[in-house]
Amino acid sequence: MELVNANWRVLLGTCVLAVTYSVSSHAGGIYLYEMSNVSETGYAGAGMVARANDAGTVFTNPAGMTRFDAPELIAGGTLVYIYGSYRAKDETTVDGTTRTVKNLIPAGSMAYVHPVSDRLKFGISLQNHFGLALDWKDDWVGRYNAVRVALVAPQLQPTASYKVNDWLSVGAGAALTMGYLNDKARVDPILPGRPDGKLRISDADFAVQYNLGIMLEPTDSTRIGLRYLSETDLNFKDAPDVSGLLLTPDYARIDLGLKMPQSVMAGIHHQINDDWAVLGSVGWDEWSEFARVRVGLDGLVPDVRVDAGFQDVWHFGVGAEHQYNPKWMLTAGVAYDTPMASDRTGPIELPMSNMYRYAAGFKYKARDDLILGAGLSWLYQGSVPHAPANGVYGKYKDVSITFLSFYARWH
């Protein structure tokens, strides 16, 4: 019996390592601009770090807070709809359904700016721009990779900014991050006629991500922003909960060293005239470092470093603002992000390919101290193949994420 149990531990230990690594890392494989500030859904992230025309700049660029002479609060909610139709290829050796992924997730953010003096401003923000949640049916063909994934990292960020002179401002924030991981998958019972086993890993970890910003205003009509987000570690630890097998081992704790990668974003906002403004942005995220995960398993497998072979992501965006009349402003933006994974390294748990964003929104001045706004952003990836995954070969079709936000600004 001891020999049998040892064999099961080695077999399932390998499965746990593969499942845990692929699910947890790929589930949060993107920073979502639309989730960093509730008004970004009307811009597709274009010019995000240079806009600084609402309190959301507390997170998107802390240096932009120096543009506020009076307190301002922005708060709102976002509905996130994830869609992807999955089709398995004939080479697939696992029985199961190929259902379409459809998930509706509520979210939101808020930010507040408080001027202390003409030069010094304080602020605080609450947002969750990292991670996703996905849910499949228990009988889907990829169930041995994942059936439910949740990797979220809400952040509470206090910030300060200082106006050095008429054209230069600097700002800094410390995003207090509570990462939460909850992964569920099925385990192949090996023996014919036996039902699938169940596997679950869950943990939370605290981290700090530093947010540094610079704002340049060479003229009254032009501002240039630069923001840096630091790399930070989320060290999830848990003993896998495995059940439903004929022989269920007692697992030691798995230690996962996941990284929220560093990010650099530059942007420009230029006011052409009283009616029109244009925006632009370029950015870089070090997702190649995110793919290098430190995995430790007490008592079974020595400490190892796994590399999924991801690549860094580049962002490019352009946008516009149109003051239609004194009460109404219309916004729009388009953006492109390069893929972080190829057909050979793409995960089955979450399709990763080129990202095309299209966005539109409006702002309505309800009162002198209140502006109401909304935005709609559509992120489209199209057809996305993935690397072979536990005997599953296939691709996603018409992959997209839709963001719909409503918010209010008090100033």
VEXDREN-2710 file (C-alpha; in Angstrom, 1 decimal):
% VEXDREN-2710
k/r/px/py/pz
1/MET/0.0/0.0/0.0
2/GLU/2.9/2.4/0.8
3/LEU/4.3/1.8/-2.7
4/VAL/1.0/2.4/-4.3
5/ASN/0.4/5.6/-2.3
6/ALA/3.9/6.8/-3.3
7/ASN/3.2/6.2/-7.0
8/TRP/0.0/8.2/-6.7
9/ARG/1.8/11.0/-5.0
10/VAL/4.3/11.3/-7.8
11/LEU/1.7/11.0/-10.5
12/LEU/-0.7/13.5/-8.9
13/GLY/2.1/15.8/-7.8
14/THR/3.2/16.2/-11.4
15/CYS/-0.4/16.9/-12.3
16/VAL/-0.8/19.5/-9.5
17/LEU/2.3/21.3/-10.5
18/ALA/1.2/21.5/-14.1
19/VAL/-2.3/22.5/-13.3
20/THR/-1.5/25.0/-10.6
21/TYR/1.2/26.7/-12.6
22/SER/-0.8/27.0/-15.8
23/VAL/-4.0/28.0/-14.3
24/SER/-2.8/30.6/-11.8
25/SER/-0.3/32.3/-14.0
26/HIS/-2.3/32.5/-17.2
27/ALA/-5.5/33.6/-15.5
28/GLY/-4.0/36.9/-14.7
29/GLY/-1.9/37.3/-17.9
30/ILE/-2.9/40.9/-18.6
31/TYR/-3.2/44.3/-17.0
32/LEU/-6.7/45.6/-17.9
33/TYR/-6.6/49.4/-18.5
34/GLU/-10.4/49.5/-18.3
35/MET/-10.1/48.4/-14.7
36/SER/-7.5/50.9/-13.6
37/ASN/-9.9/53.8/-13.7
38/VAL/-13.7/53.6/-14.3
39/SER/-13.6/56.3/-17.0
40/GLU/-10.9/54.5/-19.1
41/THR/-13.7/52.4/-20.8
42/GLY/-14.4/55.5/-23.0
43/TYR/-10.8/55.7/-24.2
44/ALA/-9.4/52.1/-24.6
45/GLY/-6.5/53.2/-22.5
46/ALA/-5.3/55.8/-25.1
47/GLY/-3.4/58.6/-23.4
48/MET/-4.2/57.1/-20.0
49/VAL/-1.2/58.5/-18.2
50/ALA/-1.5/62.0/-19.6
51/ARG/-5.2/62.6/-19.4
52/ALA/-5.4/63.6/-15.7
53/ASN/-8.9/65.2/-16.2
54/ASP/-10.6/63.3/-13.4
55/ALA/-9.6/61.9/-10.0
56/GLY/-8.7/58.5/-11.6
57/THR/-5.3/59.9/-12.2
58/VAL/-4.5/58.9/-8.6
59/PHE/-3.7/55.5/-10.1
60/THR/-3.2/56.1/-13.8
61/ASN/-0.5/58.8/-13.1
62/PRO/-0.1/60.1/-9.5
63/ALA/1.7/63.2/-10.8
64/GLY/-1.5/64.4/-12.5
65/MET/-3.1/65.2/-9.1
66/THR/-1.3/68.5/-9.1
67/ARG/-3.8/69.7/-11.7
68/PHE/-6.6/69.8/-9.1
69/ASP/-7.3/72.9/-7.1
70/ALA/-10.3/71.5/-5.3
71/PRO/-11.2/68.0/-3.9
72/GLU/-12.6/65.6/-6.4
73/LEU/-14.1/62.1/-6.2
74/ILE/-14.8/59.6/-9.0
75/ALA/-16.6/56.3/-8.5
76/GLY/-18.5/53.8/-10.6
77/GLY/-19.1/50.2/-11.6
78/THR/-18.1/48.1/-14.6
79/LEU/-19.7/45.0/-16.1
80/VAL/-17.1/42.7/-17.8
81/TYR/-18.4/40.1/-20.3
82/ILE/-16.0/37.4/-21.5
83/TYR/-16.8/35.4/-24.5
84/GLY/-15.0/32.6/-26.3
85/SER/-16.2/29.7/-28.4
86/TYR/-14.0/26.6/-28.1
87/ARG/-13.5/23.9/-30.6
88/ALA/-11.3/20.7/-30.0
89/LYS/-9.3/19.1/-32.9
90/ASP/-9.4/15.5/-33.9
91/GLU/-6.1/14.8/-32.2
92/THR/-7.7/15.4/-28.8
93/THR/-7.5/12.2/-26.6
94/VAL/-9.8/13.4/-23.8
95/ASP/-13.5/12.9/-23.9
96/GLY/-15.7/15.9/-23.1
97/THR/-17.8/18.8/-24.3
98/THR/-16.5/21.9/-26.1
99/ARG/-18.8/24.5/-24.7
100/THR/-18.6/28.2/-25.2
101/VAL/-17.1/30.3/-22.4
102/LYS/-19.5/33.0/-21.3
103/ASN/-18.8/34.9/-18.0
104/LEU/-20.3/38.1/-16.7
105/ILE/-18.2/39.7/-13.9
106/PRO/-19.1/42.9/-11.9
107/ALA/-16.3/45.3/-10.9
108/GLY/-15.7/48.9/-10.0
109/SER/-13.2/51.5/-8.9
110/MET/-13.0/54.8/-7.1
111/ALA/-10.4/57.6/-6.5
112/TYR/-10.2/60.8/-4.5
113/VAL/-7.9/63.8/-4.7
114/HIS/-7.4/66.2/-1.8
115/PRO/-5.3/69.4/-2.4
116/VAL/-3.2/70.3/0.7
117/SER/-1.6/73.4/-0.9
118/ASP/-1.0/74.9/-4.3
119/ARG/1.9/72.4/-4.8
120/LEU/1.1/69.4/-2.6
121/LYS/-1.8/67.0/-3.2
122/PHE/-2.8/63.7/-1.6
123/GLY/-5.0/61.0/-3.0
124/ILE/-6.3/57.5/-2.5
125/SER/-7.7/55.0/-5.0
126/LEU/-9.3/51.5/-5.0
127/GLN/-9.1/49.3/-8.1
128/ASN/-8.3/45.8/-9.4
129/HIS/-6.6/46.0/-12.8
130/PHE/-4.8/42.6/-12.6
131/GLY/-6.4/39.2/-13.0
132/LEU/-9.5/37.5/-14.3
133/ALA/-12.1/34.9/-13.3
134/LEU/-13.3/32.1/-15.7
135/ASP/-15.7/29.3/-15.2
136/TRP/-16.2/26.2/-17.4
137/LYS/-18.6/23.2/-17.1
138/ASP/-17.4/20.2/-15.2
139/ASP/-17.5/18.0/-18.3
140/TRP/-15.6/20.3/-20.7
141/VAL/-12.7/18.7/-22.6
142/GLY/-10.1/20.8/-20.8
143/ARG/-11.3/20.0/-17.3
144/TYR/-8.0/18.4/-16.4
145/ASN/-6.4/21.8/-16.8
146/ALA/-9.1/23.9/-15.1
147/VAL/-12.8/24.1/-14.5
148/ARG/-12.8/27.3/-12.4
149/VAL/-10.1/30.0/-12.1
150/ALA/-10.1/33.1/-10.0
151/LEU/-6.9/35.3/-9.6
152/VAL/-7.7/38.8/-8.4
153/ALA/-5.6/41.5/-6.8
154/PRO/-7.6/44.4/-5.4
155/GLN/-5.4/47.4/-4.5
156/LEU/-5.9/50.3/-2.1
157/GLN/-3.4/53.0/-3.1
158/PRO/-2.5/56.1/-1.0
159/THR/-0.6/58.7/-3.1
160/ALA/1.1/62.1/-3.0
161/SER/2.1/64.5/-5.7
162/TYR/4.2/67.7/-5.8
163/LYS/4.3/70.5/-8.4
164/VAL/8.0/71.2/-8.8
165/ASN/7.4/74.2/-11.1
166/ASP/5.0/75.4/-13.8
167/TRP/5.8/72.6/-16.2
168/LEU/6.9/69.6/-14.0
169/SER/5.0/67.5/-11.4
170/VAL/6.0/64.3/-9.8
171/GLY/3.9/61.7/-7.9
172/ALA/4.2/58.4/-6.1
173/GLY/1.9/55.8/-4.6
174/ALA/2.1/52.5/-2.8
175/ALA/-0.6/50.1/-4.0
176/LEU/-1.4/47.8/-1.1
177/THR/-2.3/44.6/-2.9
178/MET/-4.3/41.6/-1.6
179/GLY/-3.9/38.8/-4.1
180/TYR/-6.4/35.9/-4.0
181/LEU/-6.0/32.6/-5.9
182/ASN/-8.7/29.9/-6.2
183/ASP/-8.2/27.2/-8.8
184/LYS/-10.3/24.1/-9.4
185/ALA/-9.7/21.3/-11.8
186/ARG/-10.6/17.7/-12.4
187/VAL/-8.1/14.8/-12.0
188/ASP/-7.9/11.9/-14.4
189/PRO/-8.9/8.8/-12.4
190/ILE/-6.7/6.6/-14.7
191/LEU/-8.8/3.6/-13.9
192/PRO/-11.6/2.9/-16.4
193/GLY/-15.1/3.5/-15.2
194/ARG/-14.1/5.7/-12.3
195/PRO/-15.4/9.3/-12.1
196/ASP/-13.0/12.2/-12.2
197/GLY/-11.3/13.3/-9.1
198/LYS/-11.3/16.9/-7.9
199/LEU/-8.4/19.3/-7.2
200/ARG/-8.6/22.7/-5.5
201/ILE/-5.9/25.2/-4.5
202/SER/-6.7/28.4/-2.7
203/ASP/-4.7/31.1/-0.9
204/ALA/-4.3/34.8/-0.4
205/ASP/-1.1/37.0/-0.1
206/PHE/-0.3/40.6/0.6
207/ALA/2.1/42.6/-1.6
208/VAL/3.0/46.2/-2.4
209/GLN/3.3/47.6/-5.9
210/TYR/4.9/51.0/-6.3
211/ASN/3.4/53.5/-8.7
212/LEU/5.7/56.4/-9.8
213/GLY/4.6/59.2/-12.2
214/ILE/5.9/62.3/-14.0
215/MET/3.7/65.0/-15.7
216/LEU/5.3/67.5/-18.1
217/GLU/3.2/70.5/-19.3
218/PRO/5.4/72.3/-21.9
219/THR/2.4/74.4/-23.0
220/ASP/-1.1/75.2/-21.7
221/SER/-2.5/72.9/-24.4
222/THR/-0.1/69.9/-24.1
223/ARG/0.8/67.6/-21.3
224/ILE/3.0/64.5/-21.4
225/GLY/2.8/61.7/-18.8
226/LEU/5.1/58.9/-17.8
227/ARG/4.2/56.2/-15.3
228/TYR/6.1/53.2/-13.9
229/LEU/4.6/50.3/-12.0
230/SER/7.1/48.2/-10.1
231/GLU/7.3/44.4/-10.2
232/THR/5.9/42.7/-7.1
233/ASP/5.6/39.1/-5.9
234/LEU/2.5/37.2/-4.9
235/ASN/3.6/34.1/-3.0
236/PHE/0.7/31.7/-2.9
237/LYS/1.0/28.7/-0.6
238/ASP/-1.5/25.9/-0.1
239/ALA/-1.7/22.1/0.3
240/PRO/-3.7/20.9/-2.7
241/ASP/-7.1/19.5/-1.7
242/VAL/-7.6/16.3/-3.8
243/SER/-10.7/14.2/-3.5
244/GLY/-12.8/11.6/-5.3
245/LEU/-10.0/9.2/-6.2
246/LEU/-9.6/5.6/-5.3
247/LEU/-6.4/6.5/-3.5
248/THR/-6.1/10.1/-2.4
249/PRO/-2.6/11.2/-1.2
250/ASP/-1.9/13.6/1.6
251/TYR/-0.2/16.5/-0.2
252/ALA/2.4/18.8/1.2
253/ARG/2.2/22.5/0.7
254/ILE/2.9/24.0/-2.8
255/ASP/4.7/27.4/-2.8
256/LEU/4.1/29.5/-6.0
257/GLY/6.2/32.6/-6.6
258/LEU/4.0/34.6/-9.1
259/LYS/5.0/38.0/-10.2
260/MET/2.9/41.1/-11.1
261/PRO/5.3/42.4/-13.8
262/GLN/6.8/45.9/-14.1
263/SER/5.1/48.2/-16.5
264/VAL/6.1/51.5/-18.2
265/MET/3.5/53.7/-20.0
266/ALA/4.0/57.1/-21.7
267/GLY/1.2/59.3/-23.1
268/ILE/0.3/62.7/-24.5
269/HIS/-2.8/64.8/-24.3
270/HIS/-3.0/67.8/-26.7
271/GLN/-5.9/70.3/-26.8
272/ILE/-6.3/71.4/-30.5
273/ASN/-9.0/74.0/-29.8
274/ASP/-12.0/74.5/-27.4
275/ASP/-13.8/71.6/-29.1
276/TRP/-11.2/68.9/-29.8
277/ALA/-8.4/67.1/-28.0
278/VAL/-6.3/64.2/-29.2
279/LEU/-4.5/61.6/-27.1
280/GLY/-1.8/59.0/-27.7
281/SER/0.1/56.3/-25.7
282/VAL/2.8/53.7/-25.9
283/GLY/3.6/51.2/-23.2
284/TRP/5.6/48.1/-22.2
285/ASP/4.8/45.2/-19.8
286/GLU/7.4/42.6/-18.8
287/TRP/5.3/39.5/-19.1
288/SER/8.4/37.4/-20.0
289/GLU/9.4/37.8/-16.3
290/PHE/5.9/36.9/-15.2
291/ALA/6.2/33.5/-16.9
292/ARG/9.2/32.5/-14.8
293/VAL/7.5/31.0/-11.8
294/ARG/9.3/29.7/-8.7
295/VAL/7.5/26.4/-7.7
296/GLY/8.3/24.6/-4.4
297/LEU/6.7/21.5/-3.1
298/ASP/7.6/20.4/0.4
299/GLY/8.6/16.8/0.8
300/LEU/8.1/15.7/-2.9
301/VAL/9.7/17.9/-5.5
302/PRO/12.6/20.2/-5.0
303/ASP/12.4/23.9/-5.6
304/VAL/12.3/24.6/-9.3
305/ARG/11.8/27.5/-11.7
306/VAL/9.3/27.0/-14.5
307/ASP/9.4/29.2/-17.7
308/ALA/6.3/29.3/-19.9
309/GLY/8.1/31.1/-22.6
310/PHE/5.9/34.3/-22.7
311/GLN/7.1/37.5/-24.3
312/ASP/6.9/41.1/-23.3
313/VAL/3.8/43.1/-24.4
314/TRP/3.8/46.4/-26.2
315/HIS/0.8/48.8/-26.2
316/PHE/-0.1/51.5/-28.7
317/GLY/-3.2/53.7/-28.5
318/VAL/-4.8/56.8/-30.0
319/GLY/-8.0/58.7/-28.9
320/ALA/-10.0/61.9/-29.0
321/GLU/-12.3/64.1/-26.9
322/HIS/-15.0/66.2/-28.5
323/GLN/-16.8/69.0/-26.5
324/TYR/-20.1/68.7/-28.3
325/ASN/-21.7/71.5/-26.3
326/PRO/-21.2/73.0/-22.8
327/LYS/-22.9/70.0/-21.1
328/TRP/-21.8/67.0/-23.3
329/MET/-18.3/65.6/-24.1
330/LEU/-17.8/62.6/-26.4
331/THR/-14.8/60.4/-26.1
332/ALA/-13.3/57.6/-28.3
333/GLY/-10.2/55.5/-28.6
334/VAL/-8.5/52.5/-30.3
335/ALA/-5.6/50.5/-29.1
336/TYR/-3.4/47.5/-30.0
337/ASP/-1.5/45.2/-27.6
338/THR/1.0/42.7/-28.9
339/PRO/0.5/39.0/-27.9
340/MET/2.2/37.7/-24.7
341/ALA/2.0/34.1/-26.0
342/SER/2.4/32.3/-29.3
343/ASP/0.5/29.3/-30.7
344/ARG/3.2/27.1/-29.1
345/THR/3.0/28.6/-25.6
346/GLY/-0.6/29.9/-25.4
347/PRO/-2.5/28.5/-22.5
348/ILE/-5.8/26.6/-22.8
349/GLU/-7.2/28.3/-19.6
350/LEU/-7.2/31.7/-21.1
351/PRO/-6.7/32.7/-24.8
352/MET/-3.8/35.1/-25.3
353/SER/-3.3/36.8/-28.7
354/ASN/-3.2/40.2/-30.3
355/MET/-5.6/42.5/-28.5
356/TYR/-7.6/45.1/-30.4
357/ARG/-9.5/47.7/-28.4
358/TYR/-12.3/49.9/-29.6
359/ALA/-14.0/52.3/-27.2
360/ALA/-16.5/55.2/-27.0
361/GLY/-18.0/57.1/-24.1
362/PHE/-19.7/60.3/-23.0
363/LYS/-19.5/62.8/-20.1
364/TYR/-22.6/64.8/-19.1
365/LYS/-22.4/67.9/-16.8
366/ALA/-25.5/67.5/-14.6
367/ARG/-24.5/70.3/-12.2
368/ASP/-21.6/72.6/-11.7
369/ASP/-20.2/70.1/-9.2
370/LEU/-21.4/66.8/-10.8
371/ILE/-20.5/65.0/-14.0
372/LEU/-22.1/61.7/-15.0
373/GLY/-20.3/59.5/-17.5
374/ALA/-20.4/56.1/-19.3
375/GLY/-18.1/54.1/-21.5
376/LEU/-18.1/51.0/-23.7
377/SER/-14.9/49.2/-24.6
378/TRP/-14.6/46.1/-26.8
379/LEU/-11.4/44.0/-26.6
380/TYR/-11.2/41.6/-29.6
381/GLN/-8.7/38.7/-30.1
382/GLY/-10.5/36.6/-32.8
383/SER/-9.3/33.1/-33.4
384/VAL/-6.7/31.9/-30.8
385/PRO/-5.0/28.5/-30.9
386/HIS/-3.3/27.1/-27.8
387/ALA/-0.4/24.8/-26.9
388/PRO/-1.3/21.1/-26.4
389/ALA/-2.7/20.7/-22.9
390/ASN/-3.0/17.3/-21.2
391/GLY/-4.1/15.6/-24.4
392/VAL/-6.3/18.5/-25.6
393/TYR/-5.7/20.2/-29.0
394/GLY/-7.9/23.0/-30.2
395/LYS/-8.5/26.7/-30.5
396/TYR/-10.9/29.5/-29.4
397/LYS/-12.9/31.5/-31.9
398/ASP/-14.3/35.0/-31.7
399/VAL/-12.6/35.7/-28.3
400/SER/-13.6/39.0/-26.8
401/ILE/-14.0/41.0/-23.6
402/THR/-16.7/43.7/-23.4
403/PHE/-16.5/46.4/-20.7
404/LEU/-19.5/48.7/-19.8
405/SER/-19.0/51.4/-17.2
406/PHE/-21.1/54.0/-15.5
407/TYR/-19.6/56.6/-13.1
408/ALA/-20.0/59.9/-11.4
409/ARG/-17.6/62.7/-10.6
410/TRP/-18.0/65.1/-7.7
411/HIS/-15.8/68.2/-7.5
END
